[in-house]
Amino acid sequence: MNHFAVIKQLHSQRRGVILVLTAVVLIVMLGFVAFTVDIGLIQLTKTQLQAAADASALAGAMELSGTLDAVTVRTNARKAAVDIAKLYRNGDRSSVSLDPISDITFGKVAWNSTNQTYQYAWGDAAIPHNVIKVRAMRSTSGGDNRLPLVFA
């Protein structure tokens, strides 16, 4: 048999293989793209929640006062934190909602010169309040609060 005939016969047997290979590679690439888009959405929502918690904590901290009574300070700080959180997005939702009682914690920090460390005391009894902690989570009371992903 001729050398060219052998090559021609092998070429005709392999015809269409590139089409199958291209289809497999495209499916794998589309899977990676879908995974990347969903991970990006998860990270974006996490960053939005962190920004809302940071801004709410700063707004609440601005209301902390050593001159007013502790109940008034907590009420004003909780209102400021919740109002600021409503201005931030949360994935597919237009605002972040905070529970003023369970998501906002007040405390007092003091320098311990003996140990050369800061001592933190959390709770309503730690007065005068000079530190605030805000927790922003996606899940609130009731309902399906899962983040709707694009491809998953």
N, CA, C and O of each residue as an XYZ file, in Angstrom:
608
protein
N       0.833     -1.173      0.000
C       0.000      0.000      0.000
C       0.879      1.239      0.000
O       1.974      1.255      0.563
N       0.385      2.232     -0.623
C       1.089      3.495     -0.769
C       1.095      4.252      0.561
O       0.148      4.159      1.342
N       2.167      4.999      0.808
C       2.288      5.790      2.039
C       1.178      6.837      2.132
O       0.620      7.058      3.207
N       0.865      7.469      1.031
C      -0.207      8.478      1.019
C      -1.571      7.843      1.237
O      -2.445      8.470      1.835
N      -1.766      6.673      0.790
C      -3.041      5.986      0.975
C      -3.272      5.652      2.450
O      -4.394      5.744      2.948
N      -2.194      5.263      3.141
C      -2.300      4.942      4.568
C      -2.676      6.203      5.358
O      -3.532      6.157      6.241
N      -2.028      7.330      5.031
C      -2.336      8.599      5.719
C      -3.770      9.023      5.427
O      -4.473      9.501      6.317
N      -4.201      8.850      4.189
C      -5.569      9.219      3.818
C      -6.591      8.351      4.546
O      -7.644      8.839      4.957
N      -6.280      7.062      4.706
C      -7.188      6.162      5.399
C      -7.266      6.528      6.891
O      -8.354      6.526      7.466
N      -6.128      6.840      7.520
C      -6.133      7.247      8.919
C      -6.879      8.563      9.110
O      -7.603      8.737     10.091
N      -6.700      9.490      8.167
C      -7.380     10.786      8.247
C      -8.898     10.623      8.157
O      -9.642     11.311      8.856
N      -9.349      9.721      7.305
C     -10.789      9.532      7.165
C     -11.382      8.841      8.393
O     -12.558      9.042      8.696
N     -10.590      8.028      9.109
C     -11.077      7.376     10.324
C     -11.180      8.349     11.494
O     -11.980      8.139     12.405
N     -10.368      9.424     11.477
C     -10.344     10.381     12.577
C     -11.236     11.583     12.313
O     -11.271     12.506     13.125
N     -11.932     11.595     11.240
C     -12.764     12.726     10.866
C     -13.888     12.920     11.903
O     -14.579     11.966     12.258
N     -14.064     14.169     12.384
C     -15.117     14.493     13.333
C     -14.695     14.411     14.791
O     -15.470     14.777     15.675
N     -13.485     13.940     15.063
C     -13.018     13.822     16.443
C     -12.851     15.206     17.065
O     -13.144     15.386     18.247
N     -12.395     16.166     16.306
C     -12.183     17.514     16.843
C     -13.502     18.143     17.288
O     -13.518     18.933     18.231
N     -14.591     17.809     16.635
C     -15.899     18.327     17.017
C     -16.298     17.818     18.404
O     -16.803     18.591     19.219
N     -16.083     16.555     18.678
C     -16.398     15.970     19.977
C     -15.488     16.562     21.049
O     -15.947     16.896     22.141
N     -14.218     16.689     20.742
C     -13.264     17.260     21.686
C     -13.606     18.715     22.019
O     -13.521     19.128     23.175
N     -13.988     19.478     21.010
C     -14.384     20.879     21.226
C     -15.632     20.961     22.094
O     -15.707     21.821     22.972
N     -16.592     20.111     21.879
C     -17.815     20.117     22.682
C     -17.519     19.809     24.148
O     -18.074     20.451     25.039
N     -16.652     18.837     24.402
C     -16.292     18.483     25.778
C     -15.572     19.643     26.451
O     -15.877     19.975     27.597
N     -14.625     20.262     25.763
C     -13.872     21.379     26.337
C     -14.792     22.572     26.603
O     -14.635     23.239     27.625
N     -15.741     22.858     25.721
C     -16.671     23.963     25.929
C     -17.564     23.731     27.146
O     -17.836     24.660     27.906
N     -18.012     22.506     27.329
C     -18.852     22.193     28.487
C     -18.065     22.394     29.781
O     -18.582     22.959     30.745
N     -16.822     21.933     29.801
C     -15.978     22.121     30.988
C     -15.726     23.602     31.242
O     -15.784     24.046     32.389
N     -15.449     24.370     30.201
C     -15.204     25.808     30.352
C     -16.455     26.534     30.857
O     -16.355     27.414     31.711
N     -17.612     26.176     30.342
C     -18.853     26.784     30.823
C     -19.112     26.454     32.287
O     -19.645     27.282     33.026
N     -18.740     25.256     32.707
C     -18.861     24.886     34.122
C     -17.976     25.757     35.004
O     -18.400     26.198     36.072
N     -16.746     26.005     34.558
C     -15.846     26.873     35.318
C     -16.353     28.313     35.349
O     -16.231     28.989     36.370
N     -16.913     28.780     34.250
C     -17.465     30.139     34.220
C     -18.636     30.253     35.197
O     -18.730     31.232     35.938
N     -19.524     29.265     35.203
C     -20.671     29.286     36.123
C     -20.197     29.266     37.573
O     -20.728     29.997     38.409
N     -19.212     28.443     37.869
C     -18.659     28.370     39.220
C     -18.040     29.704     39.627
O     -18.212     30.147     40.762
N     -17.326     30.340     38.715
C     -16.683     31.621     38.985
C     -17.708     32.720     39.247
O     -17.525     33.530     40.156
N     -18.772     32.755     38.471
C     -19.813     33.776     38.658
C     -20.497     33.592     40.013
O     -20.742     34.572     40.717
N     -20.804     32.365     40.381
C     -21.462     32.114     41.669
C     -20.549     32.448     42.848
O     -21.002     33.043     43.826
N     -19.283     32.079     42.773
C     -18.335     32.404     43.842
C     -18.171     33.918     43.939
O     -18.066     34.456     45.042
N     -18.148     34.603     42.815
C     -18.064     36.063     42.820
C     -19.268     36.693     43.500
O     -19.111     37.659     44.246
N     -20.463     36.171     43.261
C     -21.678     36.691     43.900
C     -21.657     36.455     45.410
O     -22.082     37.314     46.183
N     -21.162     35.294     45.824
C     -21.050     34.998     47.253
C     -20.073     35.969     47.913
O     -20.357     36.506     48.984
N     -18.924     36.195     47.277
C     -17.929     37.106     47.840
C     -18.437     38.543     47.868
O     -18.167     39.277     48.818
N     -19.173     38.949     46.832
C     -19.747     40.296     46.806
C     -20.730     40.492     47.959
O     -20.707     41.530     48.620
N     -21.581     39.514     48.201
C     -22.550     39.611     49.290
C     -21.846     39.657     50.639
O     -22.251     40.405     51.529
N     -20.795     38.861     50.792
C     -20.024     38.881     52.034
C     -19.395     40.250     52.266
O     -19.398     40.756     53.388
N     -18.859     40.848     51.211
C     -18.255     42.179     51.317
C     -19.302     43.235     51.624
O     -19.042     44.153     52.402
N     -20.477     43.122     51.027
C     -21.557     44.079     51.309
C     -22.003     43.989     52.769
O     -22.244     45.012     53.409
N     -22.112     42.785     53.286
C     -22.498     42.620     54.687
C     -21.427     43.166     55.630
O     -21.747     43.757     56.662
N     -20.156     42.970     55.275
C     -19.075     43.500     56.112
C     -19.079     45.024     56.105
O     -18.879     45.653     57.144
N     -19.307     45.616     54.935
C     -19.371     47.080     54.847
C     -20.545     47.626     55.657
O     -20.422     48.659     56.315
N     -21.680     46.934     55.611
C     -22.846     47.368     56.386
C     -22.572     47.262     57.884
O     -22.953     48.150     58.647
N     -21.918     46.187     58.309
C     -21.605     46.021     59.733
C     -20.614     47.087     60.199
O     -20.765     47.646     61.285
N     -19.600     47.368     59.375
C     -18.608     48.386     59.736
C     -19.241     49.771     59.842
O     -19.006     50.497     60.808
N     -20.043     50.129     58.846
C     -20.683     51.451     58.870
C     -21.676     51.572     60.025
O     -21.782     52.628     60.649
N     -22.395     50.498     60.305
C     -23.350     50.519     61.421
C     -22.634     50.654     62.756
O     -23.090     51.373     63.645
N     -21.506     49.956     62.894
C     -20.733     50.064     64.130
C     -20.187     51.481     64.315
O     -20.187     52.010     65.427
N     -19.724     52.092     63.225
C     -19.232     53.470     63.322
C     -20.355     54.436     63.672
O     -20.168     55.338     64.489
N     -21.517     54.252     63.059
C     -22.653     55.129     63.364
C     -23.088     54.954     64.816
O     -23.398     55.933     65.495
N     -23.112     53.717     65.289
C     -23.469     53.473     66.682
C     -22.427     54.026     67.645
O     -22.772     54.553     68.703
N     -21.161     53.908     67.282
C     -20.091     54.413     68.141
C     -20.136     55.929     68.262
O     -19.753     56.486     69.291
N     -20.601     56.594     67.216
C     -20.699     58.054     67.277
C     -21.762     58.496     68.280
O     -21.739     59.636     68.745
N     -22.683     57.610     68.613
C     -23.737     57.946     69.573
C     -23.354     57.612     71.014
O     -24.076     57.973     71.943
N     -22.227     56.927     71.209
C     -21.809     56.590     72.572
C     -21.356     57.858     73.286
O     -20.551     58.635     72.773
N     -21.889     58.034     74.460
C     -21.610     59.255     75.213
C     -21.403     58.914     76.678
O     -22.101     58.068     77.237
N     -20.455     59.572     77.282
C     -20.224     59.361     78.701
C     -21.079     60.248     79.578
O     -21.051     60.133     80.803
N     -21.846     61.142     78.950
C     -22.643     62.086     79.741
C     -24.098     61.659     79.890
O     -24.732     61.997     80.890
N     -24.636     60.938     78.937
C     -26.034     60.502     79.009
C     -26.138     59.185     79.762
O     -25.145     58.481     79.945
N     -27.357     58.858     80.197
C     -27.545     57.583     80.880
C     -27.426     56.436     79.887
O     -27.613     56.627     78.685
N     -27.116     55.248     80.387
C     -26.801     54.091     79.545
C     -27.970     53.668     78.665
O     -27.754     53.254     77.527
N     -29.195     53.760     79.157
C     -30.366     53.347     78.367
C     -30.534     54.261     77.163
O     -30.783     53.782     76.057
N     -30.403     55.560     77.356
C     -30.525     56.511     76.247
C     -29.409     56.308     75.232
O     -29.647     56.375     74.026
N     -28.197     56.060     75.709
C     -27.053     55.823     74.818
C     -27.305     54.588     73.964
O     -27.098     54.623     72.751
N     -27.748     53.500     74.579
C     -28.006     52.270     73.823
C     -29.131     52.472     72.821
O     -29.029     51.995     71.691
N     -30.182     53.153     73.190
C     -31.312     53.399     72.290
C     -30.867     54.223     71.076
O     -31.187     53.882     69.937
N     -30.137     55.298     71.327
C     -29.672     56.152     70.225
C     -28.698     55.414     69.314
O     -28.773     55.534     68.091
N     -27.787     54.652     69.908
C     -26.801     53.921     69.115
C     -27.458     52.821     68.287
O     -27.089     52.613     67.131
N     -28.422     52.120     68.863
C     -29.127     51.073     68.112
C     -29.895     51.664     66.931
O     -29.886     51.101     65.837
N     -30.550     52.782     67.151
C     -31.308     53.427     66.075
C     -30.374     53.885     64.966
O     -30.678     53.695     63.788
N     -29.249     54.480     65.320
C     -28.290     54.944     64.307
C     -27.722     53.769     63.512
O     -27.588     53.857     62.292
N     -27.389     52.675     64.190
C     -26.823     51.507     63.512
C     -27.827     50.873     62.549
O     -27.472     50.519     61.425
N     -29.068     50.732     62.984
C     -30.106     50.138     62.129
C     -30.401     51.037     60.932
O     -30.575     50.547     59.816
N     -30.457     52.346     61.157
C     -30.734     53.280     60.060
C     -29.631     53.240     58.999
O     -29.920     53.292     57.804
N     -28.388     53.149     59.426
C     -27.278     53.085     58.470
C     -27.273     51.754     57.729
O     -26.989     51.721     56.531
N     -27.581     50.658     58.416
C     -27.583     49.333     57.773
C     -28.607     49.260     56.652
O     -28.405     48.539     55.675
N     -29.698     49.994     56.778
C     -30.739     49.978     55.741
C     -30.261     50.588     54.429
O     -30.871     50.358     53.385
N     -29.188     51.355     54.466
C     -28.671     52.005     53.260
C     -27.792     51.081     52.419
O     -27.434     51.438     51.296
N     -27.438     49.913     52.929
C     -26.515     49.004     52.244
C     -27.262     47.836     51.616
O     -28.260     47.354     52.151
N     -26.747     47.387     50.453
C     -27.311     46.229     49.763
C     -26.832     44.941     50.414
O     -25.835     44.913     51.135
N     -27.574     43.879     50.137
C     -27.270     42.565     50.686
C     -27.543     41.526     49.609
O     -28.572     40.850     49.640
N     -26.631     41.399     48.666
C     -26.831     40.454     47.578
C     -28.002     40.849     46.714
O     -27.945     41.863     46.017
N     -29.072     40.061     46.747
C     -30.260     40.333     45.940
C     -31.256     41.235     46.664
O     -32.280     41.600     46.088
N     -30.981     41.594     47.890
C     -31.888     42.449     48.656
C     -31.422     43.891     48.619
O     -30.230     44.164     48.479
N     -32.364     44.812     48.744
C     -32.024     46.219     48.628
C     -31.481     46.811     49.917
O     -30.953     47.923     49.902
N     -31.597     46.099     51.034
C     -31.068     46.640     52.284
C     -30.696     45.509     53.241
O     -31.128     44.366     53.092
N     -29.882     45.871     54.224
C     -29.486     44.947     55.284
C     -30.363     45.236     56.491
O     -30.532     46.391     56.883
N     -30.914     44.196     57.072
C     -31.737     44.402     58.272
C     -31.000     43.840     59.479
O     -30.492     42.719     59.460
N     -30.957     44.647     60.520
C     -30.334     44.239     61.780
C     -31.401     44.103     62.852
O     -32.360     44.874     62.892
N     -31.225     43.125     63.711
C     -32.063     43.034     64.902
C     -31.386     43.883     65.978
O     -30.285     43.546     66.415
N     -32.019     44.976     66.415
C     -31.342     45.893     67.329
C     -30.951     45.274     68.666
O     -30.044     45.772     69.333
N     -31.617     44.204     69.062
C     -31.315     43.602     70.354
C     -30.215     42.547     70.237
O     -29.246     42.585     70.996
N     -30.347     41.614     69.306
C     -29.392     40.503     69.244
C     -28.173     40.782     68.363
O     -27.133     40.154     68.563
N     -28.261     41.691     67.405
C     -27.141     41.932     66.491
C     -26.219     43.068     66.931
O     -25.147     43.244     66.353
N     -26.613     43.831     67.930
C     -25.805     44.962     68.394
C     -25.462     44.734     69.861
O     -26.349     44.586     70.702
N     -24.160     44.707     70.158
C     -23.681     44.464     71.512
C     -22.834     45.650     71.967
O     -21.998     46.153     71.217
N     -23.060     46.084     73.193
C     -22.304     47.200     73.762
C     -21.317     46.673     74.792
O     -21.512     45.610     75.382
N     -20.273     47.427     74.988
C     -19.284     47.004     75.960
C     -18.404     48.148     76.414
O     -18.622     49.316     76.089
N     -17.407     47.760     77.175
C     -16.459     48.732     77.706
C     -15.069     48.136     77.557
O     -14.847     46.965     77.866
N     -14.147     48.941     77.088
C     -12.758     48.509     76.967
C     -11.909     49.411     77.858
O     -12.081     50.630     77.884
N     -11.001     48.788     78.578
C     -10.128     49.530     79.484
C      -8.711     48.968     79.378
O      -8.518     47.776     79.136
N      -7.735     49.836     79.560
C      -6.332     49.439     79.503
C      -5.900     48.891     80.858
O      -6.073     49.541     81.889
N      -5.339     47.697     80.842
C      -4.806     47.093     82.045
C      -3.295     47.309     82.038
O      -2.574     46.644     81.294
N      -2.824     48.230     82.859
C      -1.399     48.568     82.836
C      -0.531     47.464     83.430
O       0.667     47.409     83.152
N      -1.107     46.595     84.232
C      -0.331     45.488     84.799
C       0.030     44.469     83.727
O       1.184     44.056     83.617
N      -0.972     44.061     82.928
C      -0.753     43.065     81.874
C      -0.361     43.674     80.543
O       0.026     42.960     79.618
N      -0.460     45.007     80.441
C      -0.198     45.718     79.189
C      -1.110     45.220     78.071
O      -0.672     45.023     76.938
N      -2.389     45.018     78.410
C      -3.388     44.576     77.422
C      -4.682     45.332     77.662
O      -4.892     45.938     78.713
N      -5.538     45.278     76.659
C      -6.875     45.839     76.805
C      -7.796     44.778     77.381
O      -7.721     43.607     77.010
N      -8.657     45.195     78.284
C      -9.639     44.307     78.887
C     -11.012     44.671     78.336
O     -11.452     45.813     78.471
N     -11.690     43.710     77.716
C     -13.015     43.937     77.148
C     -14.078     43.346     78.054
O     -13.949     42.221     78.538
N     -15.119     44.114     78.273
C     -16.288     43.630     79.012
C     -17.504     43.914     78.139
O     -17.733     45.057     77.744
N     -18.285     42.880     77.837
C     -19.438     43.026     76.949
C     -20.718     42.886     77.742
O     -20.779     42.159     78.733
N     -21.748     43.601     77.288
C     -23.060     43.504     77.907
C     -23.545     44.856     78.391
O     -22.792     45.829     78.427
N     -24.815     44.899     78.761
C     -25.427     46.148     79.195
C     -24.882     46.632     80.540
O     -24.989     47.816     80.862
N     -24.299     45.725     81.322
C     -23.776     46.112     82.635
C     -22.418     46.798     82.539
O     -21.988     47.440     83.498
N     -21.734     46.675     81.402
C     -20.404     47.276     81.227
C     -20.559     48.739     80.828
O     -20.542     49.083     79.646
N     -20.711     49.596     81.844
C     -20.933     51.013     81.568
C     -19.811     51.838     82.195
O     -19.245     51.408     83.201
N     -19.476     52.969     81.661
C     -20.033     53.607     80.473
C     -19.562     52.885     79.206
O     -18.407     52.470     79.102
N     -20.468     52.748     78.262
C     -20.153     52.057     77.018
C     -19.177     52.897     76.196
O     -19.375     54.098     76.009
N     -18.119     52.242     75.708
C     -17.199     52.936     74.812
C     -16.796     52.080     73.620
O     -15.884     52.438     72.875
N     -17.477     50.944     73.436
C     -17.222     50.081     72.288
C     -18.542     49.405     71.895
O     -19.398     49.124     72.734
N     -18.673     49.155     70.582
C     -19.898     48.538     70.064
C     -19.510     47.468     69.049
O     -18.544     47.621     68.302
N     -20.275     46.391     69.038
C     -20.049     45.298     68.087
C     -21.353     45.062     67.333
O     -22.409     44.891     67.942
N     -21.271     45.055     65.984
C     -22.454     44.845     65.146
C     -22.226     43.592     64.312
O     -21.175     43.417     63.695
N     -23.229     42.728     64.309
C     -23.180     41.497     63.522
C     -24.233     41.592     62.423
O     -25.426     41.705     62.704
N     -23.789     41.545     61.179
C     -24.706     41.561     60.041
C     -24.677     40.183     59.386
O     -23.634     39.723     58.922
N     -25.827     39.541     59.356
C     -25.929     38.214     58.756
C     -27.004     38.244     57.675
O     -27.881     39.108     57.673
N     -26.920     37.307     56.782
C     -27.913     37.228     55.722
C     -29.241     36.722     56.266
O     -30.296     37.205     55.853
N     -29.212     35.779     57.166
C     -30.453     35.198     57.659
C     -31.049     36.069     58.751
O     -30.361     36.498     59.678
N     -32.320     36.315     58.620
C     -33.079     37.022     59.649
C     -34.163     36.088     60.129
O     -34.117     34.893     59.838
N     -35.113     36.585     60.837
C     -36.143     35.712     61.399
C     -37.070     35.181     60.314
O     -37.744     35.951     59.629
N     -37.099     33.876     60.165
C     -38.051     33.207     59.283
C     -37.743     33.346     57.806
O     -36.956     34.197     57.392
N     -38.372     32.500     57.029
C     -38.269     32.582     55.583
C     -37.028     31.910     55.030
O     -36.124     31.516     55.767
N     -37.012     31.792     53.718
C     -35.877     31.215     53.020
C     -34.908     32.335     52.679
O     -35.184     33.147     51.796
N     -33.784     32.385     53.367
C     -32.843     33.478     53.208
C     -31.575     33.064     52.482
O     -30.538     33.713     52.619
N     -31.651     31.991     51.711
C     -30.490     31.573     50.950
C     -30.228     32.562     49.825
O     -31.151     33.166     49.279
N     -28.969     32.715     49.493
C     -28.574     33.583     48.391
C     -28.877     32.869     47.078
O     -28.326     31.799     46.820
N     -29.739     33.439     46.250
C     -30.039     32.770     44.973
C     -28.857     32.914     44.015
O     -28.558     34.009     43.539
N     -28.202     31.808     43.746
C     -27.051     31.817     42.858
C     -27.503     31.799     41.411
O     -28.634     31.410     41.118
N     -26.644     32.210     40.517
C     -27.003     32.334     39.110
C     -27.092     30.960     38.448
O     -28.047     30.688     37.720
N     -26.119     30.102     38.689
C     -26.059     28.821     37.981
C     -26.296     27.608     38.866
O     -26.564     26.526     38.344
N     -26.207     27.744     40.166
C     -26.341     26.563     41.036
C     -27.793     26.376     41.463
O     -28.104     25.437     42.196
